[in-house]
């Protein structure tokens, strides 16, 4: 069988750059049979990849970013498209269940280490949410810069609504699509409810928050600040679990008062 010409292939360096995988990772995946080079020079042992392999390489990279084990990645790559999608969805559900267990265990651990109960009894209100149009900006930010990013984003959103002839229809809110602390940067989606016919522009998106049911906790005073606000998040989270419901999407804060840690806030957990 005729060997492919090296001029038609990518050496490991360019292939690593285009796929987003390191040289070390590519060598490991080759040894495991996940991503075998299209050609290895028998004199130099240089590895060459076909451009068509970039698709598989990027899939592997994305699955590793999901912390999917290599054995599961192998099954996904070998499956037909519909089955592969199902395998990824099953992994996500299992990962979410593990994360839920970790959160539950963490709260118990902290209570044991502190030898204390929360001084504030968190009241949780069940609420029906109506559909709501928002304009929003998504940002990655660490907790130390969170207030500045929120303020800057809200100013940009207010200018956007005014420039397009709309009207602000409610207090601003922030949807936390990931954890924000000293090491994790979210992202957060800073949102402004608004009425009008808007056209998305630049970093500003326009979408609708769906109707649904939610557990809502109002926080004031020192509980609006990190890390005390974590207790309000936990109260809403625990209420949903204790009532046998299932969380539906990430939580968000409604900034009834000043969003720059002034409060009061509402912590909103959607459930179904």
BAROFI-780740 format. One line per 5 residues: number of its first residue (from 1); for each residue x, y, z of N, C-alpha, C, O. Coordinates in Angstrom, 3 decimals. Layout:
N
NUM) X/Y/Z/X/Y/Z/X/Y/Z/X/Y/Z; ...
***
This chain:
272
1) 0.844/-1.196/0.000/0.000/0.000/0.000/0.874/1.238/0.000/1.834/1.328/0.765; 0.548/2.180/-0.847/1.365/3.393/-0.983/1.226/4.273/0.251/0.116/4.564/0.695; 2.352/4.690/0.799/2.347/5.572/1.950/1.992/6.987/1.527/2.391/7.414/0.443; 1.242/7.741/2.360/0.923/9.130/2.015/2.178/9.982/2.011/3.112/9.725/2.771; 2.202/10.974/1.176/3.326/11.912/1.120/3.303/12.817/2.331/2.244/13.286/2.747
6) 4.485/13.065/2.903/4.560/13.931/4.078/4.098/15.339/3.767/3.604/16.031/4.657; 4.245/15.786/2.513/3.810/17.130/2.140/2.299/17.287/2.242/1.792/18.400/2.377; 1.573/16.153/2.176/0.107/16.206/2.248/-0.406/16.116/3.676/-1.613/16.190/3.905; 0.496/15.957/4.642/0.095/15.738/6.025/0.604/16.863/6.923/1.376/17.723/6.502; 0.141/16.826/8.182/0.598/17.776/9.200/1.529/17.056/10.168/1.206/15.978/10.667
11) 2.671/17.653/10.424/3.539/17.090/11.454/2.908/17.370/12.813/1.924/18.103/12.908; 3.475/16.787/13.858/2.841/16.852/15.166/2.729/18.286/15.697/1.782/18.603/16.417; 3.688/19.156/15.349/3.637/20.531/15.842/2.431/21.296/15.325/1.614/21.761/16.120; 2.300/21.439/13.995/1.115/22.130/13.460/-0.190/21.450/13.842/-1.189/22.122/14.099; -0.190/20.116/13.881/-1.417/19.403/14.247/-1.801/19.705/15.700/-2.982/19.850/16.015
16) -0.813/19.799/16.572/-1.083/20.135/17.973/-1.687/21.530/18.083/-2.644/21.740/18.828; -1.121/22.493/17.332/-1.640/23.867/17.391/-3.077/23.941/16.888/-3.915/24.599/17.504; -3.367/23.274/15.777/-4.702/23.362/15.180/-5.743/22.584/15.977/-6.919/22.949/15.980; -5.329/21.529/16.647/-6.284/20.713/17.402/-6.455/21.174/18.840/-7.453/20.850/19.483; -5.483/21.932/19.352/-5.543/22.352/20.747/-5.058/21.300/21.721/-5.268/21.426/22.928
21) -4.404/20.250/21.206/-3.866/19.190/22.053/-2.349/19.320/22.148/-1.695/19.732/21.189; -1.798/18.973/23.291/-0.353/19.057/23.467/0.339/17.877/22.809/-0.290/16.865/22.500; 1.662/18.021/22.594/2.457/16.910/22.050/2.347/15.685/22.959/2.221/14.557/22.483; 2.396/15.920/24.275/2.322/14.817/25.234/0.983/14.087/25.110/0.932/12.857/25.128; -0.100/14.863/24.984/-1.424/14.249/24.865/-1.539/13.447/23.573/-2.095/12.349/23.571
26) -1.015/13.988/22.477/-1.087/13.282/21.197/-0.317/11.967/21.254/-0.766/10.962/20.703; 0.825/11.966/21.909/1.597/10.726/22.020/0.840/9.697/22.862/0.837/8.508/22.543; 0.195/10.162/23.942/-0.577/9.259/24.780/-1.749/8.659/24.004/-1.992/7.454/24.063; -2.482/9.526/23.265/-3.635/9.032/22.529/-3.226/8.076/21.410/-3.973/7.165/21.053; -2.029/8.296/20.862/-1.525/7.363/19.850/-1.222/5.999/20.479/-1.551/4.959/19.908
31) -0.590/6.011/21.661/-0.257/4.763/22.342/-1.511/3.988/22.731/-1.509/2.757/22.735; -2.597/4.720/23.062/-3.838/4.079/23.488/-4.740/3.713/22.305/-5.781/3.081/22.482; -4.332/4.112/21.107/-5.127/3.803/19.930/-6.318/4.717/19.726/-7.188/4.412/18.910; -6.383/5.838/20.446/-7.495/6.785/20.287/-7.310/7.660/19.053/-8.270/7.971/18.348; -6.071/8.049/18.805/-5.780/8.938/17.679/-4.402/8.563/17.134/-3.386/9.120/17.551
36) -4.382/7.636/16.220/-3.131/7.096/15.679/-2.678/7.941/14.486/-3.490/8.230/13.608; -1.412/8.341/14.429/-0.923/9.122/13.279/-1.180/8.406/11.964/-1.124/7.179/11.884; -1.463/9.194/10.934/-1.697/8.602/9.614/-0.409/8.021/9.038/-0.453/7.106/8.216; 0.735/8.548/9.466/2.012/8.064/8.929/3.116/8.351/9.929/3.170/9.435/10.509; 3.997/7.379/10.131/5.195/7.547/10.958/6.400/7.245/10.092/6.525/6.141/9.563
41) 7.285/8.211/9.944/8.481/8.030/9.120/9.369/6.941/9.745/9.746/7.034/10.913; 9.695/5.916/8.957/10.431/4.777/9.500/11.892/5.092/9.776/12.566/4.333/10.472; 12.391/6.206/9.238/13.780/6.571/9.493/13.899/7.559/10.651/14.795/7.434/11.485; 13.005/8.531/10.703/13.094/9.582/11.728/12.129/9.380/12.892/12.292/9.991/13.948; 11.110/8.511/12.701/10.036/8.288/13.688/9.157/9.521/13.867/8.380/9.594/14.819
46) 9.273/10.494/12.958/8.388/11.665/13.013/6.957/11.229/12.721/6.717/10.371/11.871; 6.016/11.831/13.434/4.605/11.485/13.284/3.913/12.516/12.407/4.174/13.714/12.513; 3.030/12.038/11.541/2.265/12.908/10.654/0.782/12.537/10.733/0.413/11.365/10.808; -0.055/13.583/10.712/-1.500/13.409/10.825/-2.196/13.958/9.594/-1.777/14.962/9.020; -3.262/13.284/9.201/-4.109/13.769/8.111/-5.018/14.873/8.653/-5.471/14.811/9.796
51) -5.279/15.885/7.815/-6.157/16.980/8.250/-7.544/16.475/8.653/-8.200/17.077/9.503; -7.985/15.390/8.054/-9.294/14.844/8.397/-9.343/14.362/9.848/-10.426/14.181/10.406; -8.177/14.154/10.458/-8.136/13.719/11.845/-8.343/14.871/12.828/-8.496/14.641/14.028; -8.348/16.104/12.330/-8.552/17.250/13.221/-9.913/17.189/13.903/-10.044/17.575/15.064; -10.929/16.704/13.187/-12.251/16.600/13.780/-12.252/15.708/15.007/-12.780/16.082/16.054
56) -11.658/14.519/14.878/-11.582/13.596/16.018/-10.744/14.189/17.145/-11.081/14.041/18.319; -9.646/14.864/16.784/-8.779/15.456/17.803/-9.518/16.507/18.610/-9.369/16.566/19.831; -10.305/17.330/17.955/-11.050/18.376/18.663/-12.144/17.787/19.529/-12.425/18.301/20.612; -12.773/16.695/19.055/-13.762/16.010/19.885/-13.112/15.476/21.158/-13.662/15.614/22.251; -11.947/14.871/21.008/-11.230/14.346/22.184/-10.910/15.481/23.154/-11.090/15.341/24.364
61) -10.431/16.610/22.614/-10.093/17.742/23.485/-11.309/18.214/24.267/-11.213/18.454/25.471; -12.457/18.352/23.600/-13.668/18.821/24.269/-14.137/17.840/25.336/-14.575/18.244/26.413; -14.043/16.547/25.031/-14.467/15.555/26.028/-13.537/15.542/27.230/-13.982/15.332/28.359; -12.240/15.768/26.996/-11.315/15.851/28.132/-11.587/17.094/28.966/-11.407/17.075/30.184; -12.023/18.182/28.318/-12.390/19.385/29.066/-13.607/19.130/29.953/-13.797/19.803/30.966
66) -14.433/18.149/29.563/-15.565/17.719/30.399/-15.121/16.736/31.479/-15.948/16.232/32.239; -13.808/16.461/31.550/-13.251/15.487/32.493/-13.783/14.081/32.231/-13.941/13.287/33.157; -14.058/13.782/30.969/-14.525/12.446/30.606/-13.342/11.486/30.601/-12.305/11.797/30.015; -13.475/10.327/31.241/-12.382/9.343/31.244/-12.077/8.858/29.835/-12.946/8.871/28.962; -10.828/8.426/29.617/-10.403/7.979/28.289/-11.190/6.766/27.813/-11.435/6.624/26.615
71) -11.589/5.886/28.735/-12.364/4.710/28.314/-13.724/5.133/27.746/-14.212/4.529/26.790; -14.339/6.178/28.339/-15.620/6.663/27.828/-15.436/7.375/26.489/-16.284/7.274/25.602; -14.323/8.095/26.350/-14.029/8.767/25.085/-13.906/7.741/23.962/-14.383/7.963/22.850; -13.264/6.621/24.266/-13.104/5.564/23.264/-14.477/5.070/22.780/-14.673/4.850/21.584; -15.412/4.899/23.699/-16.748/4.435/23.342/-17.473/5.461/22.481/-18.160/5.100/21.525
76) -17.322/6.744/22.819/-17.982/7.803/22.052/-17.445/7.852/20.621/-18.211/7.961/19.664; -16.128/7.771/20.491/-15.519/7.835/19.159/-15.913/6.654/18.285/-15.997/6.776/17.063; -16.153/5.510/18.917/-16.488/4.305/18.149/-17.965/4.213/17.811/-18.361/3.387/16.988; -18.784/5.051/18.435/-20.234/4.952/18.270/-20.721/5.719/17.048/-20.042/6.616/16.548; -21.919/5.347/16.572/-22.590/6.116/15.528/-23.042/7.446/16.131/-23.205/7.541/17.348
81) -23.249/8.486/15.293/-23.548/9.828/15.820/-24.663/9.876/16.859/-24.500/10.518/17.897; -25.788/9.217/16.609/-26.902/9.281/17.553/-26.545/8.635/18.885/-26.872/9.160/19.949; -25.869/7.491/18.815/-25.456/6.826/20.046/-24.394/7.634/20.778/-24.380/7.684/22.007; -23.504/8.266/20.015/-22.452/9.086/20.634/-23.067/10.234/21.424/-22.630/10.526/22.537; -24.082/10.889/20.853/-24.762/11.975/21.562/-25.395/11.459/22.846/-25.342/12.126/23.880
86) -25.982/10.293/22.785/-26.607/9.705/23.968/-25.572/9.398/25.049/-25.829/9.611/26.234; -24.409/8.900/24.644/-23.346/8.602/25.601/-22.862/9.870/26.304/-22.626/9.865/27.512; -22.717/10.955/25.538/-22.278/12.226/26.130/-23.331/12.747/27.097/-22.991/13.242/28.172; -24.617/12.641/26.726/-25.692/13.098/27.603/-25.734/12.278/28.890/-25.964/12.830/29.966; -25.518/10.979/28.792/-25.509/10.128/29.973/-24.342/10.483/30.891/-24.485/10.484/32.114
91) -23.187/10.784/30.295/-22.038/11.195/31.106/-22.336/12.504/31.834/-21.994/12.655/33.007; -22.975/13.455/31.139/-23.309/14.735/31.764/-24.244/14.529/32.952/-24.053/15.138/34.004; -25.257/13.671/32.790/-26.187/13.429/33.891/-25.465/12.804/35.086/-25.695/13.192/36.232; -24.595/11.837/34.809/-23.855/11.199/35.894/-22.928/12.191/36.589/-22.792/12.169/37.812; -22.290/13.061/35.805/-21.403/14.082/36.359/-22.197/15.036/37.255/-21.730/15.407/38.332
96) -23.396/15.432/36.813/-24.237/16.336/37.597/-24.646/15.696/38.915/-24.692/16.364/39.948; -24.942/14.408/38.879/-25.311/13.711/40.114/-24.131/13.664/41.081/-24.304/13.833/42.288; -22.931/13.436/40.548/-21.743/13.435/41.415/-21.506/14.821/42.004/-21.164/14.951/43.179; -21.689/15.857/41.184/-21.493/17.228/41.654/-22.502/17.570/42.742/-22.154/18.228/43.722; -23.747/17.132/42.581/-24.778/17.369/43.584/-24.403/16.716/44.900/-24.603/17.293/45.969
101) -23.857/15.506/44.818/-23.431/14.811/46.027/-22.267/15.534/46.692/-22.223/15.636/47.918; -21.327/16.036/45.902/-20.191/16.780/46.453/-20.672/18.034/47.173/-20.196/18.344/48.266; -21.610/18.756/46.569/-22.141/19.964/47.201/-22.818/19.636/48.532/-22.635/20.334/49.529; -23.600/18.565/48.524/-24.298/18.169/49.748/-23.296/17.807/50.836/-23.445/18.221/51.986; -22.277/17.035/50.476/-21.274/16.616/51.444/-20.474/17.812/51.952/-20.133/17.879/53.133
106) -20.173/18.764/51.050/-19.417/19.956/51.465/-20.157/20.733/52.545/-19.551/21.176/53.521; -21.473/20.901/52.372/-22.228/21.658/53.364/-22.209/20.962/54.726/-22.076/21.611/55.764; -22.342/19.647/54.710/-22.290/18.915/55.974/-20.914/19.042/56.611/-20.800/19.194/57.827; -19.869/18.980/55.791/-18.495/19.068/56.282/-18.244/20.410/56.949/-17.648/20.468/58.025; -18.694/21.490/56.317/-18.469/22.828/56.876/-19.199/22.995/58.195/-18.661/23.582/59.134
111) -20.435/22.476/58.277/-21.176/22.565/59.528/-20.452/21.844/60.651/-20.394/22.333/61.779; -19.899/20.675/60.337/-19.173/19.910/61.364/-17.919/20.657/61.806/-17.621/20.708/63.000; -17.174/21.243/60.853/-15.934/21.943/61.190/-16.207/23.214/61.992/-15.412/23.592/62.852; -17.332/23.872/61.710/-17.631/25.131/62.401/-18.312/24.915/63.749/-18.304/25.806/64.598; -18.893/23.749/63.949/-19.644/23.461/65.168/-20.714/24.512/65.442/-20.942/24.889/66.592
116) -21.364/24.981/64.393/-22.358/26.039/64.590/-23.445/25.964/63.543/-23.244/25.425/62.455; -24.594/26.508/63.882/-25.708/26.636/62.965/-25.696/28.045/62.401/-25.100/28.951/62.983; -26.356/28.227/61.264/-26.476/29.562/60.696/-27.292/30.447/61.620/-28.332/30.022/62.123; -26.834/31.677/61.852/-27.554/32.603/62.716/-28.823/33.132/62.048/-29.719/33.623/62.734; -28.907/33.041/60.776/-30.047/33.565/60.047/-30.857/32.398/59.492/-30.328/31.532/58.796
121) -32.151/32.392/59.812/-33.040/31.382/59.256/-33.493/31.845/57.886/-34.190/32.851/57.759; -33.094/31.108/56.862/-33.410/31.501/55.498/-34.837/31.087/55.139/-35.186/29.909/55.209; -35.646/32.055/54.759/-37.004/31.782/54.326/-37.006/31.578/52.814/-36.502/32.413/52.064; -37.575/30.462/52.380/-37.621/30.131/50.960/-39.058/30.250/50.467/-39.974/29.669/51.048; -39.243/31.001/49.401/-40.572/31.206/48.816/-40.648/30.498/47.468/-39.761/30.649/46.628
126) -41.709/29.728/47.271/-41.955/29.133/45.970/-42.670/30.151/45.094/-43.653/30.763/45.513; -42.165/30.330/43.864/-42.699/31.390/43.005/-42.828/30.898/41.561/-42.017/30.103/41.087; -43.867/31.390/40.871/-44.025/31.125/39.441/-43.412/32.284/38.669/-43.732/33.444/38.931; -42.541/31.983/37.729/-41.850/33.003/36.946/-42.514/33.144/35.579/-42.758/32.146/34.900; -42.806/34.371/35.177/-43.364/34.643/33.854/-42.228/34.794/32.844/-41.103/35.099/33.240
131) -42.489/34.591/31.558/-41.450/34.832/30.548/-40.950/36.278/30.646/-41.719/37.188/30.955; -39.686/36.474/30.387/-39.084/37.801/30.568/-38.006/38.033/29.517/-37.041/37.273/29.433; -38.171/39.083/28.714/-37.140/39.431/27.744/-36.005/40.149/28.451/-36.230/41.017/29.294; -34.772/39.772/28.094/-33.604/40.410/28.682/-32.601/40.770/27.590/-32.583/40.170/26.516; -31.774/41.756/27.888/-30.544/41.998/27.134/-29.416/41.641/28.086/-29.521/41.891/29.287
136) -28.341/41.060/27.574/-27.342/40.523/28.502/-25.940/40.555/27.922/-25.740/40.653/26.711; -24.964/40.468/28.845/-23.542/40.383/28.512/-22.935/39.259/29.341/-23.141/39.202/30.553; -22.192/38.368/28.699/-21.530/37.256/29.387/-20.068/37.640/29.636/-19.384/38.138/28.742; -19.601/37.400/30.869/-18.223/37.767/31.217/-17.609/36.709/32.124/-18.281/36.153/32.992; -16.320/36.436/31.911/-15.539/35.600/32.817/-14.826/36.529/33.795/-14.139/37.460/33.374
141) -14.983/36.286/35.095/-14.427/37.207/36.083/-14.214/36.481/37.401/-15.019/35.632/37.783; -13.131/36.813/38.098/-12.896/36.307/39.445/-13.664/37.168/40.446/-14.060/38.289/40.126; -13.874/36.649/41.648/-14.744/37.326/42.602/-14.212/38.718/42.969/-15.005/39.616/43.253; -12.905/38.914/42.970/-12.352/40.221/43.343/-12.740/41.333/42.363/-12.770/42.504/42.740; -13.032/40.978/41.129/-13.388/41.979/40.124/-14.878/41.951/39.764/-15.311/42.630/38.833
146) -15.651/41.163/40.506/-17.045/40.942/40.121/-17.874/42.218/40.135/-18.613/42.480/39.186; -17.765/43.022/41.201/-18.579/44.233/41.291/-18.288/45.196/40.142/-19.210/45.784/39.577; -17.011/45.359/39.795/-16.649/46.269/38.702/-17.221/45.792/37.373/-17.718/46.593/36.582; -17.150/44.484/37.127/-17.666/43.933/35.871/-19.176/44.090/35.803/-19.717/44.421/34.748; -19.865/43.856/36.920/-21.319/44.025/36.947/-21.691/45.470/36.647/-22.572/45.724/35.826
151) -21.029/46.420/37.306/-21.339/47.837/37.100/-21.096/48.256/35.650/-21.929/48.929/35.043; -19.962/47.858/35.108/-19.623/48.216/33.734/-20.608/47.598/32.742/-21.021/48.246/31.780; -20.972/46.364/32.979/-21.902/45.682/32.070/-23.281/46.323/32.118/-23.921/46.494/31.081; -23.745/46.678/33.309/-25.070/47.297/33.423/-25.107/48.665/32.746/-26.109/49.025/32.130; -24.031/49.419/32.857/-23.984/50.712/32.163/-24.065/50.510/30.654/-24.753/51.259/29.961
156) -23.366/49.502/30.148/-23.406/49.215/28.714/-24.804/48.759/28.284/-25.277/49.131/27.210; -25.457/47.959/29.116/-26.798/47.478/28.783/-27.822/48.604/28.814/-28.704/48.673/27.959; -27.703/49.480/29.797/-28.622/50.620/29.872/-28.482/51.516/28.648/-29.481/51.986/28.102; -27.250/51.754/28.216/-27.018/52.564/27.016/-27.570/51.870/25.778/-28.107/52.520/24.882; -27.435/50.554/25.733/-27.956/49.768/24.604/-29.473/49.906/24.512/-30.010/50.162/23.434
161) -30.165/49.738/25.638/-31.630/49.844/25.657/-32.076/51.239/25.232/-33.012/51.379/24.444; -31.415/52.264/25.745/-31.775/53.647/25.397/-31.530/53.921/23.918/-32.356/54.554/23.260; -30.399/53.450/23.390/-30.053/53.718/21.988/-31.034/53.066/21.028/-31.257/53.578/19.932; -31.628/51.932/21.426/-32.553/51.236/20.534/-34.015/51.506/20.881/-34.909/50.796/20.419; -34.251/52.526/21.689/-35.623/52.968/21.952/-36.426/52.037/22.828/-37.653/52.020/22.734
166) -35.772/51.257/23.683/-36.480/50.331/24.552/-36.732/50.921/25.921/-36.451/52.092/26.177; -37.273/50.080/26.805/-37.600/50.523/28.158/-37.236/49.420/29.144/-37.622/48.264/28.966; -36.491/49.787/30.184/-36.136/48.840/31.230/-37.404/48.417/31.959/-38.219/49.262/32.329; -37.577/47.103/32.168/-38.840/46.599/32.696/-38.717/45.895/34.041/-39.692/45.320/34.524; -37.550/45.930/34.649/-37.385/45.271/35.939/-35.983/45.434/36.475/-35.115/45.970/35.786
171) -35.741/44.972/37.719/-34.402/45.090/38.301/-33.409/44.204/37.571/-33.794/43.167/37.031; -32.142/44.588/37.544/-31.117/43.780/36.867/-30.900/42.467/37.601/-31.270/42.314/38.765; -30.295/41.531/36.896/-30.030/40.227/37.502/-28.765/39.630/36.914/-28.298/40.047/35.855; -28.224/38.659/37.609/-27.014/37.969/37.151/-27.217/36.472/37.186/-27.590/35.916/38.219; -26.975/35.811/36.061/-27.094/34.360/35.976/-25.689/33.763/36.062/-24.813/34.087/35.259
176) -25.491/32.898/37.037/-24.165/32.325/37.280/-24.075/30.981/36.579/-24.569/29.971/37.081; -23.433/30.978/35.403/-23.293/29.755/34.619/-22.148/28.880/35.108/-21.965/27.765/34.620; -21.388/29.372/36.054/-20.294/28.622/36.663/-19.925/29.293/37.975/-20.355/30.414/38.247; -19.129/28.610/38.789/-18.737/29.171/40.077/-17.816/30.367/39.884/-16.990/30.398/38.971; -17.976/31.352/40.768/-17.087/32.519/40.780/-16.504/32.641/42.176/-17.234/32.833/43.148
181) -15.196/32.530/42.271/-14.493/32.679/43.537/-13.076/33.166/43.246/-12.840/33.819/42.230; -12.135/32.851/44.134/-10.765/33.329/43.924/-10.075/32.645/42.753/-9.106/33.182/42.218; -10.552/31.468/42.342/-9.898/30.705/41.284/-10.779/30.473/40.064/-10.274/30.402/38.944; -12.094/30.353/40.266/-13.026/30.064/39.172/-13.682/31.349/38.683/-14.080/32.199/39.479; -13.791/31.479/37.345/-14.241/32.748/36.772/-15.588/32.653/36.059/-15.833/33.377/35.094
186) -16.452/31.772/36.528/-17.812/31.755/36.004/-17.987/30.911/34.758/-17.539/29.767/34.694; -18.660/31.509/33.748/-18.944/32.931/33.577/-20.242/33.377/34.264/-21.050/32.554/34.696; -20.416/34.684/34.351/-21.650/35.297/34.784/-22.300/35.964/33.575/-21.614/36.520/32.718; -23.620/35.901/33.517/-24.372/36.622/32.481/-25.115/37.764/33.173/-26.083/37.532/33.896; -24.661/38.987/32.950/-25.300/40.172/33.527/-26.474/40.561/32.635/-26.308/40.772/31.434
191) -27.665/40.655/33.232/-28.895/40.810/32.445/-29.688/42.034/32.884/-29.648/42.435/34.047; -30.403/42.612/31.940/-31.299/43.724/32.198/-32.629/43.439/31.516/-32.687/43.411/30.286; -33.710/43.224/32.286/-35.024/43.040/31.667/-35.432/44.314/30.929/-35.300/45.417/31.459; -35.924/44.153/29.714/-36.266/45.335/28.922/-37.325/44.986/27.886/-37.344/43.886/27.334; -38.212/45.959/27.633/-39.230/45.832/26.593/-38.783/46.592/25.361/-38.218/47.681/25.469
196) -39.033/46.026/24.191/-38.675/46.692/22.950/-38.262/45.686/21.901/-38.068/44.506/22.190; -38.131/46.169/20.679/-37.663/45.334/19.571/-36.180/45.603/19.386/-35.794/46.550/18.702; -35.353/44.768/19.997/-33.913/45.000/20.017/-33.197/44.165/18.961/-33.661/43.098/18.560; -32.055/44.682/18.525/-31.165/43.971/17.620/-29.837/43.767/18.340/-29.178/44.732/18.727; -29.447/42.504/18.517/-28.195/42.208/19.211/-27.032/42.925/18.535/-26.996/43.064/17.313
201) -26.087/43.376/19.350/-24.970/44.144/18.808/-23.740/43.971/19.686/-23.818/44.128/20.905; -22.615/43.652/19.078/-21.374/43.517/19.824/-21.469/42.432/20.880/-21.804/41.288/20.573; -21.175/42.788/22.126/-21.206/41.813/23.219/-22.595/41.652/23.821/-22.792/40.820/24.706; -23.558/42.440/23.352/-24.908/42.409/23.926/-25.790/41.411/23.173/-25.936/41.496/21.953; -26.370/40.472/23.907/-27.308/39.497/23.342/-28.726/39.847/23.775/-28.935/40.536/24.773
206) -29.691/39.362/23.008/-31.101/39.575/23.329/-31.764/38.203/23.359/-31.668/37.448/22.392; -32.437/37.875/24.462/-33.116/36.588/24.548/-34.237/36.653/25.572/-34.443/37.683/26.215; -34.957/35.556/25.721/-36.073/35.500/26.660/-35.819/34.433/27.701/-35.447/33.304/27.377; -36.025/34.804/28.969/-35.994/33.821/30.043/-37.353/33.135/30.079/-38.387/33.802/30.118; -37.353/31.827/30.066/-38.604/31.077/29.996/-39.367/31.148/31.313/-38.792/31.448/32.360
211) -40.653/30.870/31.251/-41.470/30.783/32.454/-41.096/29.514/33.211/-40.417/28.642/32.669; -41.533/29.411/34.450/-41.236/28.221/35.229/-41.466/28.447/36.705/-42.022/29.467/37.110; -41.038/27.494/37.502/-41.169/27.566/38.953/-39.786/27.744/39.565/-38.781/27.289/39.020; -39.762/28.415/40.708/-38.469/28.707/41.321/-38.589/28.768/42.834/-39.640/29.096/43.385; -37.479/28.443/43.490/-37.320/28.662/44.921/-36.531/29.958/45.086/-35.437/30.102/44.541
216) -37.100/30.908/45.851/-36.519/32.247/45.957/-36.165/32.550/47.405/-36.983/32.362/48.305; -34.943/33.018/47.623/-34.470/33.392/48.954/-34.052/34.859/48.914/-33.241/35.250/48.075; -34.603/35.673/49.818/-34.184/37.076/49.892/-33.101/37.219/50.951/-33.226/36.698/52.059; -32.035/37.932/50.597/-30.918/38.136/51.528/-30.658/39.626/51.708/-30.808/40.424/50.783; -30.268/39.971/52.922/-29.982/41.356/53.274/-28.722/41.430/54.140/-28.161/40.422/54.570
221) -28.311/42.673/54.368/-27.223/42.952/55.305/-25.955/42.170/54.940/-25.565/42.133/53.773; -25.306/41.539/55.945/-24.019/40.891/55.657/-24.172/39.667/54.775/-23.187/39.176/54.222; -25.396/39.165/54.634/-25.603/37.957/53.841/-25.584/38.233/52.336/-25.650/37.291/51.546; -25.498/39.483/51.924/-25.397/39.763/50.497/-23.950/39.649/50.008/-23.700/39.645/48.803; -22.998/39.556/50.943/-21.585/39.535/50.578/-21.030/38.112/50.574/-21.506/37.239/51.299
226) -20.005/37.899/49.733/-19.286/36.633/49.706/-18.380/36.569/50.938/-17.729/37.573/51.225; -18.288/35.448/51.698/-18.904/34.158/51.376/-20.246/33.897/52.043/-20.832/32.836/51.830; -20.771/34.862/52.871/-22.016/34.614/53.585/-23.181/34.323/52.639/-24.105/33.591/52.992; -23.130/34.903/51.430/-24.230/34.687/50.486/-24.350/33.217/50.083/-25.400/32.787/49.604; -23.282/32.453/50.276/-23.319/31.022/49.962/-24.434/30.333/50.748/-25.063/29.401/50.247
231) -24.682/30.792/51.983/-25.722/30.178/52.801/-27.107/30.359/52.175/-27.963/29.481/52.282; -27.317/31.500/51.525/-28.600/31.722/50.856/-28.744/30.797/49.650/-29.819/30.253/49.397; -27.655/30.626/48.913/-27.680/29.690/47.788/-27.989/28.277/48.288/-28.791/27.560/47.688; -27.352/27.888/49.382/-27.559/26.542/49.921/-29.000/26.345/50.383/-29.563/25.262/50.221; -29.602/27.398/50.963/-30.976/27.274/51.447/-31.933/26.980/50.300/-32.801/26.115/50.421
236) -31.780/27.695/49.186/-32.639/27.442/48.031/-32.380/26.086/47.426/-33.309/25.376/47.041; -31.114/25.728/47.343/-30.730/24.424/46.782/-31.323/23.295/47.621/-31.906/22.353/47.083; -31.172/23.395/48.938/-31.652/22.338/49.832/-33.171/22.238/49.808/-33.723/21.142/49.898; -33.848/23.373/49.687/-35.324/23.362/49.651/-35.815/22.538/48.464/-36.759/21.757/48.589; -35.162/22.720/47.303/-35.560/21.981/46.105/-35.348/20.483/46.304/-36.220/19.678/45.977
241) -34.195/20.116/46.839/-33.889/18.701/47.055/-34.848/18.083/48.066/-35.349/16.978/47.858; -35.105/18.806/49.171/-35.949/18.263/50.236/-37.396/18.086/49.804/-38.115/17.268/50.379; -37.837/18.843/48.795/-39.203/18.720/48.302/-39.318/17.753/47.118/-40.385/17.613/46.522; -38.222/17.101/46.793/-38.255/16.095/45.753/-38.278/16.635/44.340/-38.652/15.921/43.409; -37.877/17.902/44.163/-37.839/18.494/42.829/-36.434/18.346/42.236/-35.512/17.867/42.896
246) -36.296/18.764/40.986/-35.010/18.692/40.286/-34.614/20.085/39.818/-35.441/20.823/39.281; -33.343/20.447/40.023/-32.856/21.758/39.602/-32.928/21.887/38.083/-32.622/20.943/37.355; -33.335/23.062/37.615/-33.486/23.312/36.177/-32.667/24.540/35.800/-33.183/25.657/35.763; -31.399/24.322/35.524/-30.552/25.432/35.099/-29.816/26.086/36.254/-30.060/25.768/37.418; -28.911/27.006/35.926/-28.095/27.663/36.948/-28.908/28.674/37.753/-29.921/29.177/37.265
251) -28.476/28.981/38.986/-29.177/29.993/39.789/-28.879/31.395/39.281/-27.925/31.611/38.534; -29.714/32.345/39.700/-29.387/33.735/39.385/-29.762/34.642/40.552/-30.595/34.296/41.390; -29.134/35.794/40.583/-29.417/36.817/41.588/-30.226/37.931/40.941/-29.904/38.387/39.843; -31.275/38.364/41.624/-32.016/39.554/41.210/-31.594/40.677/42.147/-31.790/40.595/43.360; -31.018/41.716/41.577/-30.469/42.803/42.383/-31.538/43.864/42.620/-31.609/44.872/41.917
256) -32.376/43.607/43.643/-33.444/44.550/43.979/-32.845/45.872/44.417/-33.315/46.941/44.027; -31.802/45.792/45.232/-31.086/46.991/45.639/-29.867/47.187/44.770/-29.879/46.831/43.591; -28.817/47.749/45.334/-27.598/47.983/44.580/-26.910/46.665/44.252/-26.670/45.861/45.153; -26.584/46.421/42.975/-25.905/45.167/42.638/-24.473/45.112/43.146/-23.890/44.030/43.217; -23.888/46.263/43.503/-22.510/46.282/43.987/-22.476/45.942/45.479/-21.975/46.710/46.300
261) -23.031/44.754/45.805/-22.996/44.205/47.162/-23.788/45.036/48.163/-23.561/44.909/49.367; -24.711/45.882/47.707/-25.513/46.692/48.623/-26.765/45.986/49.094/-27.179/46.153/50.241; -27.374/45.199/48.220/-28.571/44.459/48.575/-29.796/45.363/48.712/-29.691/46.577/48.540; -30.953/44.781/49.019/-31.153/43.340/49.154/-31.135/42.627/47.796/-31.356/43.238/46.751; -30.866/41.322/47.842/-30.866/40.485/46.643/-31.931/39.403/46.789/-32.397/39.117/47.892
266) -32.303/38.814/45.673/-33.061/37.567/45.666/-32.226/36.510/44.976/-31.709/36.740/43.882; -32.090/35.356/45.603/-31.424/34.212/44.990/-32.519/33.323/44.401/-33.414/32.878/45.119; -32.449/33.068/43.117/-33.524/32.347/42.415/-32.976/31.034/41.848/-32.070/31.023/41.015; -33.547/29.946/42.320/-33.211/28.607/41.816/-34.405/28.068/41.059/-35.449/27.828/41.666; -34.291/27.868/39.756/-35.374/27.249/38.990/-35.404/25.742/39.254/-34.366/25.110/39.451
271) -36.622/25.182/39.254/-36.740/23.745/39.445/-37.908/23.205/38.623/-38.738/23.956/38.111; -37.943/21.884/38.515/-39.039/21.230/37.815/-39.324/19.886/38.480/-40.219/19.160/38.046
***
